[in-house]
Amino acid sequence: MGEVGEVHAVESTAAAMSGSALVEDRKHFLARAFGAFIALLGLAMLGVLLANVLGSGTAGVRSVSWAQILQGVIGALFVLLAIRGNVARVVVDLANESAKRLNIFLIPLLVWPFFLIYRLQISNLKSYLRRISEGSLVEWLGFLFLLAAACLLWKAAVQAASTGLKLFMRAGSVALFVLSMEEMSWGQMIFNWGTPGTFNDHNVQHETNMHNLSLWHSHTWTVAACVFTVLFLLSVGGFFIRRSGLIRLGSWMDVILPLGCTASYFGIAALMYWGVVAEKSGIDLIYLHTREQEIAEFLFAVGVFIHVVYLYLNLPEIAVVDTVSSADESHQPV
């Protein structure tokens, strides 16, 4: 009996160490990946500034707006922080300490006032709309966050507590993949192919995607606004339920209810999209343009990504606990 107990203890310890090692590997993988992503983003932002300066001929820097200059400076800062490893360290710190989720929640709330100030003083609206419309950096970032969330959710499903939950998470992963590809018109915006005849005839924007089909195109803004609102309410509810300790880690509720720190992302996205619905209904909100829906979709993508990262990092630990608990029960004396 003692030998069996010792063997069981060794197996349990090994399983726990294996699970913890997997979590640590995933944390550092995400840290490195996000660091590389920020570096590439910074290079892209800096490259846009240099292209504008070099393309202006003798006018040089004088023909570039201060917003473009600021974008280039921020890009250079991103590259510097990524090279120094600051980005990777921040990601690891956020993953290790759940108390720091407040910082994640505050990011859009702190950035939003500066965006509003910038938005109110814009004189060249056309230039601004080019930077946020379809095909812009904002849409590309939304696409990348949704695609990354789809991949991580598929991997996280391996440690799901039940077959039903695993299938649900895999279905969610496929749905996120479809959303991400819809953003890029299934590659048309990347490879610039001609729109197939069927889509060209029935797609309002003559693109290779489904969400712009004339059958439901006029309802997509309302549907998106409702989805963002529901996600906001679910994230608020998830915060209070988790705080009360009523959610078991790895349960259906844990998977379905977004983290509370995503409420600011979904909330602002919903607010902006209801503004788009109002604009489409003929209500002029003066300082809101319908193309700013891309910003709302970007915030939605980030909110989803944050919750998926939480599942990706926490489910391995849960799987180990469940395995050890099952082993404990199987070794109970009859």
C-alpha positions in Angstrom: 0.0 0.0 0.0 2.9 2.3 0.9 4.6 1.6 -2.4 1.4 2.3 -4.4 1.1 5.6 -2.5 4.6 6.6 -3.3 4.3 5.8 -7.0 1.0 7.8 -7.1 2.7 10.7 -5.4 5.6 10.6 -7.9 3.1 10.4 -10.8 1.0 13.3 -9.4 4.2 15.5 -8.9 5.4 14.7 -12.4 2.0 15.6 -13.9 1.9 18.8 -11.9 5.4 19.7 -13.0 4.6 18.8 -16.6 1.5 21.1 -16.5 3.4 24.0 -15.0 6.2 23.6 -17.5 3.6 23.7 -20.3 2.1 26.9 -18.9 5.5 28.5 -18.6 6.4 27.5 -22.1 3.2 29.0 -23.3 3.8 32.3 -21.4 7.2 32.7 -22.9 6.0 31.7 -26.3 3.4 34.4 -26.2 5.9 36.9 -24.8 8.3 36.3 -27.6 5.6 36.3 -30.3 4.0 39.5 -29.0 7.5 41.1 -28.8 8.1 40.2 -32.4 4.6 41.5 -33.4 5.2 44.9 -31.7 8.6 45.2 -33.4 7.1 44.5 -36.8 4.2 46.9 -36.1 6.7 49.5 -35.1 8.8 49.0 -38.3 5.6 49.3 -40.4 4.6 52.5 -38.7 8.1 53.9 -39.1 8.2 52.7 -42.7 5.0 54.6 -43.5 6.5 57.8 -42.1 9.7 57.4 -44.1 7.7 56.6 -47.3 5.7 59.7 -46.9 8.8 61.9 -46.3 10.7 60.4 -49.2 7.6 60.5 -51.5 7.1 64.2 -50.8 10.2 65.2 -52.8 11.7 68.5 -51.9 8.9 69.3 -49.5 10.2 66.6 -47.1 9.1 66.6 -43.5 7.1 69.9 -44.0 4.5 68.1 -46.1 3.9 65.4 -43.5 1.3 65.9 -40.8 2.1 65.9 -37.1 -0.1 62.9 -36.7 2.0 61.0 -39.2 5.2 62.1 -37.5 3.7 61.0 -34.1 2.9 57.6 -35.7 6.5 57.2 -36.8 7.9 58.2 -33.4 5.6 55.7 -31.7 6.7 53.1 -34.2 10.4 53.7 -33.4 9.5 53.5 -29.7 7.8 50.1 -30.3 10.9 48.8 -32.0 13.2 50.0 -29.2 11.0 48.4 -26.5 10.8 45.1 -28.3 14.5 44.9 -28.9 15.2 45.7 -25.3 12.8 42.9 -24.2 10.5 45.3 -22.3 7.4 44.1 -24.3 8.2 40.4 -23.5 8.7 41.2 -19.8 5.4 43.0 -19.6 3.5 40.1 -21.2 5.1 37.6 -18.7 4.2 39.9 -15.8 0.6 40.3 -16.9 0.4 36.5 -17.3 1.9 35.8 -13.9 -0.2 38.2 -11.9 -4.0 38.2 -12.3 -4.1 41.4 -10.1 -2.5 43.3 -13.1 -5.6 42.6 -15.2 -6.8 46.1 -14.0 -4.0 47.5 -16.2 -5.4 45.7 -19.2 -8.9 47.0 -18.4 -7.6 50.6 -18.1 -5.6 50.7 -21.4 -8.5 51.7 -23.7 -10.0 54.0 -21.1 -6.7 55.9 -20.8 -6.1 56.0 -24.6 -9.7 57.0 -25.5 -9.6 60.6 -24.2 -6.4 61.3 -26.3 -8.1 59.8 -29.3 -11.1 62.1 -28.9 -8.9 65.1 -28.6 -7.1 64.1 -31.7 -10.4 63.4 -33.5 -11.9 66.8 -32.6 -9.1 68.8 -34.1 -8.7 66.9 -37.4 -8.8 69.2 -40.3 -7.9 66.7 -43.1 -10.7 64.2 -42.7 -9.9 62.3 -45.9 -6.3 61.6 -44.7 -7.7 60.4 -41.3 -10.3 58.1 -43.0 -7.6 56.5 -45.1 -5.7 55.6 -41.9 -8.7 53.8 -40.3 -10.8 52.5 -43.2 -10.8 49.1 -44.8 -7.3 47.9 -45.8 -5.7 50.2 -43.2 -3.4 49.3 -40.3 -6.4 49.2 -38.0 -8.2 46.5 -40.0 -5.0 44.5 -40.4 -4.5 44.5 -36.6 -8.1 43.4 -36.1 -7.5 40.6 -38.6 -4.3 39.5 -36.9 -5.8 39.5 -33.4 -8.8 37.4 -34.5 -6.5 35.0 -36.4 -4.2 34.6 -33.4 -7.2 34.1 -31.1 -8.5 31.3 -33.4 -5.2 29.5 -33.3 -4.8 29.8 -29.6 -8.4 28.7 -28.9 -7.9 25.6 -31.0 -4.8 24.7 -29.0 -6.5 25.5 -25.7 -9.3 23.1 -26.5 -6.9 20.2 -26.1 -7.1 20.6 -22.3 -10.9 21.1 -22.2 -12.6 19.3 -19.3 -15.2 17.4 -21.4 -15.7 16.3 -25.0 -18.7 18.7 -25.3 -16.6 21.7 -24.1 -13.8 20.7 -26.4 -16.1 20.6 -29.4 -17.6 24.0 -28.4 -14.2 25.6 -28.2 -13.1 24.1 -31.5 -16.3 25.5 -33.1 -15.5 28.9 -31.5 -12.0 28.6 -33.0 -13.5 28.0 -36.5 -15.9 30.9 -36.1 -13.0 33.2 -35.2 -11.0 32.0 -38.2 -14.0 32.7 -40.4 -14.4 36.2 -38.9 -10.7 36.9 -39.4 -10.8 35.8 -43.1 -13.9 37.8 -43.7 -12.0 40.9 -42.6 -9.4 40.3 -45.4 -12.1 39.1 -47.9 -10.5 35.6 -47.7 -7.2 36.9 -49.0 -8.5 39.3 -51.7 -7.1 42.3 -49.9 -3.7 40.6 -49.7 -3.4 39.1 -53.2 -5.7 41.6 -54.9 -7.6 39.0 -57.1 -10.7 39.8 -59.1 -14.0 39.3 -57.4 -15.8 36.0 -58.6 -18.9 36.6 -60.6 -21.4 35.5 -57.9 -19.9 37.7 -55.3 -19.5 40.5 -57.7 -23.2 40.4 -58.5 -24.6 40.1 -55.0 -21.9 41.7 -52.8 -22.5 45.4 -52.0 -18.8 46.2 -52.0 -18.0 43.8 -54.8 -15.6 41.8 -52.5 -15.1 38.1 -51.8 -16.9 38.0 -48.5 -20.2 37.0 -47.0 -20.9 39.8 -44.6 -21.4 42.3 -47.4 -23.9 40.3 -49.4 -26.9 42.4 -50.3 -29.3 39.9 -48.5 -28.3 41.1 -45.1 -25.7 43.9 -45.6 -28.0 46.6 -44.2 -28.5 44.7 -40.9 -24.8 43.9 -40.2 -24.3 47.1 -38.1 -27.2 46.4 -35.8 -26.2 42.8 -35.4 -22.6 43.7 -34.6 -23.7 46.4 -32.1 -25.9 43.9 -30.4 -23.1 41.3 -30.3 -20.7 43.8 -28.8 -23.3 44.9 -26.2 -24.0 41.3 -25.2 -20.2 40.6 -24.8 -19.9 43.8 -22.7 -22.7 42.6 -20.4 -21.2 39.1 -20.2 -17.8 40.5 -19.3 -19.3 42.6 -16.5 -21.3 39.6 -15.3 -18.2 37.4 -15.5 -16.3 39.8 -13.4 -18.8 39.8 -10.5 -19.4 36.0 -10.7 -15.7 35.2 -10.7 -15.2 37.6 -7.8 -17.8 35.8 -5.8 -16.0 32.4 -6.5 -19.0 30.9 -8.3 -17.1 29.9 -11.4 -15.0 26.8 -11.5 -11.9 27.1 -13.6 -12.2 25.4 -16.9 -16.0 25.1 -16.7 -18.5 26.1 -19.4 -19.1 29.4 -17.6 -15.4 30.1 -17.4 -15.1 29.6 -21.1 -18.2 31.5 -22.1 -18.1 34.5 -19.8 -15.3 36.9 -20.9 -12.8 38.2 -18.3 -13.9 41.4 -16.6 -10.9 43.3 -18.0 -12.3 43.0 -21.5 -15.4 45.0 -20.6 -13.7 48.3 -21.6 -12.9 46.9 -25.0 -16.4 45.5 -25.7 -18.1 48.5 -24.1 -16.3 51.1 -26.3 -16.8 48.9 -29.3 -20.5 48.7 -28.6 -20.8 52.5 -28.0 -19.1 53.2 -31.3 -21.1 50.7 -33.2 -24.5 52.0 -31.9 -23.2 55.4 -33.1 -22.7 53.8 -36.6 -26.2 52.4 -36.4 -27.5 55.9 -35.6 -25.5 57.4 -38.5 -26.9 54.8 -40.9 -30.4 55.7 -39.7 -29.9 59.3 -40.7 -29.0 60.7 -37.3 -25.9 63.0 -37.7 -23.6 62.6 -34.7 -21.2 65.3 -36.1 -17.9 63.8 -34.8 -18.6 60.2 -35.7 -17.9 58.7 -39.1 -19.3 55.4 -40.1 -15.8 54.2 -41.2 -14.8 54.4 -37.6 -16.5 51.0 -37.2 -13.1 49.5 -38.0 -11.8 50.9 -34.7 -14.7 49.2 -32.9 -14.0 46.0 -34.7 -10.4 46.2 -33.7 -11.3 46.7 -30.0 -13.7 43.7 -30.3 -10.8 41.6 -31.7 -8.5 42.6 -28.8 -11.1 41.8 -26.2 -11.7 38.3 -27.7 -7.9 37.8 -27.9 -7.4 38.7 -24.2 -10.0 36.1 -23.1 -8.6 33.4 -25.4 -5.1 34.0 -24.0 -6.5 33.5 -20.5 -8.0 30.1 -21.6 -4.8 29.2 -23.4 -2.7 29.8 -20.3 -5.0 28.4 -17.6 -6.5 25.2 -19.0 -3.2 23.2 -18.8 -3.1 23.8 -15.1 -6.8 22.8 -14.8 -6.2 19.6 -16.7 -3.4 18.7 -14.3 -5.6 19.3 -11.3 -8.4 17.1 -12.8 -5.9 14.3 -13.7 -4.5 14.3 -10.1 -8.0 14.4 -8.6 -9.0 11.4 -10.7 -5.9 9.5 -9.7 -6.6 10.3 -6.0 -10.1 8.8 -6.4 -8.9 5.7 -8.2 -6.4 5.0 -5.3 -8.9 5.3 -2.5 -9.0 2.2 -0.3 -12.1 0.0 -0.9 
